[in-house]
Amino acid sequence: MTNASQAAVIVVGAGPAGLTAALYLARYRREVLVLHDGNSRALRIPKTHNAPGFPDGIEGTELIDRMSAHATEFGARIEQAEITDIERTAKGFRLTSTAGTSWESRAVILASGIFLNQVDLPHDVHEGAIKADVLRYCPVCDGYEHSGRRIGVIGCDADGAAEALFLRQYSDDITLMPLSHPELSGEQAAEMAEAGIAVKTGALAALEPHEDRMDVRLEGRDAALTFDVIYPALGCRPRAELATQLGISLLDEGCVPAEAVKDSGVRGFFAAGDVVAGLDQISVAMGHGAMAATNAHNWLREQDRHTLQATD
């Protein structure tokens, strides 16, 4: 489209990584546009205590609202749009949304995050269980808040076993439910036994969330298993489709290589946050956003011959 809107840099995603990138770029006096589909994982956080500077915790929606206001205060623009296509152009990139709207920019920062592989519950029930604190997905984020509680881990093979072992530092009442892969390796079974972690097998028949607990029904068992909280260890899907459209090779787990914060291999294209291989945490995403924004800014300076290392 010849009438596409333009910006010096487009950031795809309005989570902690994307909004930090937008803030930095705006303060570098770059014209920056944030495009997002409203599905930042941070918006679903009831309260996090892992965001530095908020010892009493902060809700995800409040954090994103504050970060959005901070970025727009310095001139960043934020628009809601689901970006599905990206292509190279003579001057940079063209991005297109599901609605057919296009935008052009000289540089792009992909901060699209991940989708969690969730347990099978109706949406409202699922979100209610998260708010009731009986369903959680990130032990690094909030394992501390469940110290001493009855914790169930739903997962299989190495992922579930590793998550159960991680949570063991917070509670001596941990149960691993491998579900469709009941056979742990001998080494994993020995680790569970040595750590005092119970292992209960059987396909998942039902999850029954309550205000103060989660009941788990496994096939072959008459009684439900009851926990104060459960952690599904079912993996995630990085939202890296735009990177693959540009020919960037993903890692085995589907993430963009960590080097893309600085150099993705595609000139003018950078990545930040959970879509990048690394620790999926707010503080890491913010750091990625600052780094990607600075690298994009300096790359543009080189193209404009505003540095001593200017390139042709």
PEPE-V948048 format. One record per residue. N is the residue number from 1. RES is the residue in one letter. PSI is psi as a letter, one per 20 degrees, with the letter a starting at -180 (999 if undefined). Layout:
n:N res:RES psi:PSI
n:N res:RES psi:PSI
//
This chain:
n:1 res:M psi:p
n:2 res:T psi:i
n:3 res:N psi:k
n:4 res:A psi:q
n:5 res:S psi:q
n:6 res:Q psi:q
n:7 res:A psi:q
n:8 res:A psi:g
n:9 res:V psi:p
n:10 res:I psi:p
n:11 res:V psi:p
n:12 res:V psi:o
n:13 res:G psi:p
n:14 res:A psi:l
n:15 res:G psi:a
n:16 res:P psi:h
n:17 res:A psi:g
n:18 res:G psi:g
n:19 res:L psi:h
n:20 res:T psi:g
n:21 res:A psi:g
n:22 res:A psi:g
n:23 res:L psi:g
n:24 res:Y psi:g
n:25 res:L psi:g
n:26 res:A psi:h
n:27 res:R psi:i
n:28 res:Y psi:j
n:29 res:R psi:k
n:30 res:R psi:q
n:31 res:E psi:o
n:32 res:V psi:p
n:33 res:L psi:p
n:34 res:V psi:p
n:35 res:L psi:p
n:36 res:H psi:q
n:37 res:D psi:j
n:38 res:G psi:j
n:39 res:N psi:k
n:40 res:S psi:p
n:41 res:R psi:h
n:42 res:A psi:h
n:43 res:L psi:i
n:44 res:R psi:j
n:45 res:I psi:o
n:46 res:P psi:g
n:47 res:K psi:p
n:48 res:T psi:q
n:49 res:H psi:j
n:50 res:N psi:j
n:51 res:A psi:o
n:52 res:P psi:p
n:53 res:G psi:i
n:54 res:F psi:m
n:55 res:P psi:h
n:56 res:D psi:j
n:57 res:G psi:r
n:58 res:I psi:p
n:59 res:E psi:q
n:60 res:G psi:g
n:61 res:T psi:h
n:62 res:E psi:g
n:63 res:L psi:g
n:64 res:I psi:h
n:65 res:D psi:g
n:66 res:R psi:g
n:67 res:M psi:h
n:68 res:S psi:g
n:69 res:A psi:h
n:70 res:H psi:g
n:71 res:A psi:g
n:72 res:T psi:h
n:73 res:E psi:h
n:74 res:F psi:j
n:75 res:G psi:i
n:76 res:A psi:q
n:77 res:R psi:q
n:78 res:I psi:p
n:79 res:E psi:q
n:80 res:Q psi:p
n:81 res:A psi:q
n:82 res:E psi:o
n:83 res:I psi:p
n:84 res:T psi:i
n:85 res:D psi:q
n:86 res:I psi:q
n:87 res:E psi:q
n:88 res:R psi:q
n:89 res:T psi:r
n:90 res:A psi:h
n:91 res:K psi:i
n:92 res:G psi:d
n:93 res:F psi:q
n:94 res:R psi:p
n:95 res:L psi:p
n:96 res:T psi:p
n:97 res:S psi:r
n:98 res:T psi:h
n:99 res:A psi:i
n:100 res:G psi:j
n:101 res:T psi:q
n:102 res:S psi:q
n:103 res:W psi:q
n:104 res:E psi:q
n:105 res:S psi:r
n:106 res:R psi:h
n:107 res:A psi:q
n:108 res:V psi:p
n:109 res:I psi:o
n:110 res:L psi:o
n:111 res:A psi:l
n:112 res:S psi:i
n:113 res:G psi:b
n:114 res:I psi:r
n:115 res:F psi:p
n:116 res:L psi:q
n:117 res:N psi:o
n:118 res:Q psi:r
n:119 res:V psi:q
n:120 res:D psi:n
n:121 res:L psi:q
n:122 res:P psi:q
n:123 res:H psi:g
n:124 res:D psi:h
n:125 res:V psi:g
n:126 res:H psi:g
n:127 res:E psi:h
n:128 res:G psi:h
n:129 res:A psi:h
n:130 res:I psi:g
n:131 res:K psi:h
n:132 res:A psi:i
n:133 res:D psi:k
n:134 res:V psi:i
n:135 res:L psi:p
n:136 res:R psi:q
n:137 res:Y psi:i
n:138 res:C psi:n
n:139 res:P psi:h
n:140 res:V psi:h
n:141 res:C psi:g
n:142 res:D psi:j
n:143 res:G psi:h
n:144 res:Y psi:g
n:145 res:E psi:i
n:146 res:H psi:k
n:147 res:S psi:p
n:148 res:G psi:j
n:149 res:R psi:r
n:150 res:R psi:o
n:151 res:I psi:p
n:152 res:G psi:p
n:153 res:V psi:p
n:154 res:I psi:o
n:155 res:G psi:a
n:156 res:C psi:q
n:157 res:D psi:c
n:158 res:A psi:h
n:159 res:D psi:g
n:160 res:G psi:g
n:161 res:A psi:g
n:162 res:A psi:g
n:163 res:E psi:h
n:164 res:A psi:g
n:165 res:L psi:h
n:166 res:F psi:g
n:167 res:L psi:i
n:168 res:R psi:h
n:169 res:Q psi:i
n:170 res:Y psi:h
n:171 res:S psi:q
n:172 res:D psi:j
n:173 res:D psi:m
n:174 res:I psi:p
n:175 res:T psi:p
n:176 res:L psi:p
n:177 res:M psi:n
n:178 res:P psi:i
n:179 res:L psi:d
n:180 res:S psi:i
n:181 res:H psi:m
n:182 res:P psi:i
n:183 res:E psi:n
n:184 res:L psi:q
n:185 res:S psi:r
n:186 res:G psi:h
n:187 res:E psi:g
n:188 res:Q psi:g
n:189 res:A psi:h
n:190 res:A psi:h
n:191 res:E psi:g
n:192 res:M psi:g
n:193 res:A psi:g
n:194 res:E psi:h
n:195 res:A psi:i
n:196 res:G psi:k
n:197 res:I psi:p
n:198 res:A psi:q
n:199 res:V psi:p
n:200 res:K psi:p
n:201 res:T psi:r
n:202 res:G psi:p
n:203 res:A psi:q
n:204 res:L psi:o
n:205 res:A psi:h
n:206 res:A psi:q
n:207 res:L psi:p
n:208 res:E psi:n
n:209 res:P psi:q
n:210 res:H psi:r
n:211 res:E psi:h
n:212 res:D psi:j
n:213 res:R psi:r
n:214 res:M psi:p
n:215 res:D psi:p
n:216 res:V psi:p
n:217 res:R psi:p
n:218 res:L psi:q
n:219 res:E psi:p
n:220 res:G psi:i
n:221 res:R psi:p
n:222 res:D psi:g
n:223 res:A psi:q
n:224 res:A psi:q
n:225 res:L psi:p
n:226 res:T psi:p
n:227 res:F psi:q
n:228 res:D psi:h
n:229 res:V psi:q
n:230 res:I psi:q
n:231 res:Y psi:o
n:232 res:P psi:p
n:233 res:A psi:m
n:234 res:L psi:j
n:235 res:G psi:a
n:236 res:C psi:r
n:237 res:R psi:o
n:238 res:P psi:q
n:239 res:R psi:m
n:240 res:A psi:j
n:241 res:E psi:h
n:242 res:L psi:h
n:243 res:A psi:g
n:244 res:T psi:h
n:245 res:Q psi:h
n:246 res:L psi:j
n:247 res:G psi:j
n:248 res:I psi:p
n:249 res:S psi:p
n:250 res:L psi:r
n:251 res:L psi:r
n:252 res:D psi:h
n:253 res:E psi:j
n:254 res:G psi:j
n:255 res:C psi:q
n:256 res:V psi:p
n:257 res:P psi:q
n:258 res:A psi:h
n:259 res:E psi:i
n:260 res:A psi:i
n:261 res:V psi:h
n:262 res:K psi:g
n:263 res:D psi:o
n:264 res:S psi:i
n:265 res:G psi:i
n:266 res:V psi:o
n:267 res:R psi:p
n:268 res:G psi:j
n:269 res:F psi:p
n:270 res:F psi:r
n:271 res:A psi:q
n:272 res:A psi:q
n:273 res:G psi:b
n:274 res:D psi:h
n:275 res:V psi:i
n:276 res:V psi:q
n:277 res:A psi:p
n:278 res:G psi:a
n:279 res:L psi:p
n:280 res:D psi:n
n:281 res:Q psi:q
n:282 res:I psi:g
n:283 res:S psi:h
n:284 res:V psi:g
n:285 res:A psi:g
n:286 res:M psi:g
n:287 res:G psi:g
n:288 res:H psi:g
n:289 res:G psi:g
n:290 res:A psi:g
n:291 res:M psi:g
n:292 res:A psi:g
n:293 res:A psi:g
n:294 res:T psi:g
n:295 res:N psi:h
n:296 res:A psi:g
n:297 res:H psi:g
n:298 res:N psi:h
n:299 res:W psi:g
n:300 res:L psi:h
n:301 res:R psi:h
n:302 res:E psi:g
n:303 res:Q psi:h
n:304 res:D psi:j
n:305 res:R psi:l
n:306 res:H psi:j
n:307 res:T psi:r
n:308 res:L psi:h
n:309 res:Q psi:k
n:310 res:A psi:q
n:311 res:T psi:r
n:312 res:D psi:999
//
